[in-house]
């Protein structure tokens, strides 16, 4: 059970980080080489969703102390896997014209999502 708690906090931290990056999208996009869109609405909404997932994972970690239930490990697996796989599909088939550092940043992001969800899936399966 301890490994589940550690994974919940690690995943929460990753979601907080990604959420903040998306919320400050225009600045981060230019710095990372990701395509900048005219309007930062969608990246900001994505950032808010990721940040919210981080909050839900944190609530799940502290559920015994606060009496609430957040997003469990199974939910985190599904969210991370779908996000990582869709991002990889875009990187392979999306015909995006972005600089190398943009591709590198997005591949690292996709691999982190798939990696953490794979570990979570193994732990979740063993504890189910």
matplotlib code that plots the C-alpha trace (Angstrom):
import matplotlib.pyplot as plt

x = [0.0, 2.9, 4.0, 0.5, 0.8, 4.2, 3.0, -0.1, 2.1, 4.6, 1.8, 0.2, 3.5, 3.9, 0.3, 0.9, 4.1, 2.4, -0.6, 1.4, 3.4, 0.2, -1.3, 1.8, 1.6, 2.8, 6.0, 6.7, 5.8, 8.3, 11.0, 10.4, 9.9, 6.3, 4.0, 2.4, -1.3, -3.1, -5.1, -3.9, -7.4, -7.0, -3.6, -4.8, -7.9, -5.6, -3.4, -6.4, -7.5, -4.0, -3.7, -7.1, -6.0, -3.0, -5.4, -7.5, -4.4, -3.3, -6.8, -6.6, -3.2, -4.6, -8.1, -7.9, -6.9, -9.5, -12.3, -12.6, -11.9, -10.0, -8.8, -7.5, -4.5, -6.7, -8.0, -4.5, -3.4, -6.2, -5.6, -1.8, -2.0, -4.5, -2.7, 0.7, -0.5, -2.4, 0.6, 2.8, 0.3, 0.4, 4.2, 4.5, 1.6, 0.7, 3.0, 3.8, 6.5, 8.2, 11.9, 13.9, 13.7, 9.9, 9.9, 12.3, 10.2, 7.0, 8.6, 10.0, 6.5, 4.8, 7.4, 7.0, 3.2, 3.4, 6.2, 4.5, 1.2, 2.9, 4.4, 1.0, -0.7, 1.6, 1.1, -2.6, -2.9, -0.9, -3.1, -6.4]
y = [0.0, 2.3, 2.2, 3.3, 6.3, 7.2, 6.9, 9.0, 11.8, 11.5, 11.6, 14.6, 16.4, 15.7, 16.9, 20.1, 20.7, 20.0, 22.0, 25.1, 24.8, 24.8, 27.6, 29.7, 28.3, 31.2, 31.7, 28.0, 27.2, 29.7, 28.5, 24.8, 25.2, 24.0, 25.6, 28.7, 29.2, 32.5, 32.0, 30.2, 29.2, 25.4, 25.1, 27.0, 24.7, 21.7, 23.2, 23.7, 20.1, 18.7, 20.9, 19.6, 16.0, 16.9, 18.2, 15.0, 12.8, 14.8, 14.5, 10.7, 10.6, 12.4, 10.9, 9.3, 12.7, 14.8, 12.3, 12.9, 10.6, 11.9, 10.3, 6.7, 5.1, 3.4, 6.8, 8.1, 5.2, 5.8, 9.5, 9.3, 6.4, 8.1, 11.4, 9.9, 7.6, 10.4, 12.7, 10.0, 9.5, 13.3, 13.2, 10.3, 11.1, 14.8, 16.4, 19.2, 21.7, 22.4, 22.7, 19.8, 21.1, 21.1, 17.4, 16.5, 18.2, 16.6, 13.1, 13.4, 14.4, 11.5, 9.0, 10.3, 9.9, 6.3, 5.4, 6.6, 5.0, 1.7, 1.6, 2.6, -0.1, -2.8, -1.6, -1.1, -4.7, -6.2, -4.4, -5.2]
z = [0.0, 0.7, -3.0, -4.0, -1.8, -3.1, -6.7, -5.9, -4.6, -7.5, -10.0, -8.3, -8.5, -12.2, -12.8, -10.8, -12.8, -16.2, -15.2, -14.3, -17.5, -19.5, -17.5, -18.4, -21.9, -24.1, -22.2, -21.8, -25.4, -26.7, -24.4, -25.1, -28.9, -28.8, -31.4, -30.1, -31.0, -31.4, -28.3, -25.1, -24.2, -24.8, -23.3, -20.2, -19.9, -20.2, -17.5, -15.3, -15.8, -15.1, -12.0, -10.9, -11.4, -9.2, -6.5, -6.8, -6.4, -3.4, -1.8, -2.4, -0.6, 2.4, 2.3, 5.8, 7.4, 5.5, 5.0, 1.3, -1.7, -4.6, -7.8, -7.2, -8.8, -11.4, -12.6, -12.8, -15.0, -17.5, -17.6, -18.0, -20.6, -22.8, -22.7, -23.3, -26.2, -27.9, -27.7, -29.2, -32.0, -32.7, -32.7, -35.1, -37.5, -36.8, -39.4, -37.0, -37.9, -34.7, -33.8, -32.5, -28.9, -29.2, -30.4, -27.7, -25.0, -26.2, -26.5, -23.0, -21.7, -23.5, -22.2, -18.6, -18.9, -20.3, -17.9, -14.7, -15.8, -16.5, -13.0, -11.5, -13.6, -12.2, -8.6, -9.0, -10.5, -7.6, -5.0, -6.6]

ax = plt.figure().add_subplot(projection="3d")
ax.plot(x, y, z, "-o")
ax.set_aspect("equal")
plt.show()
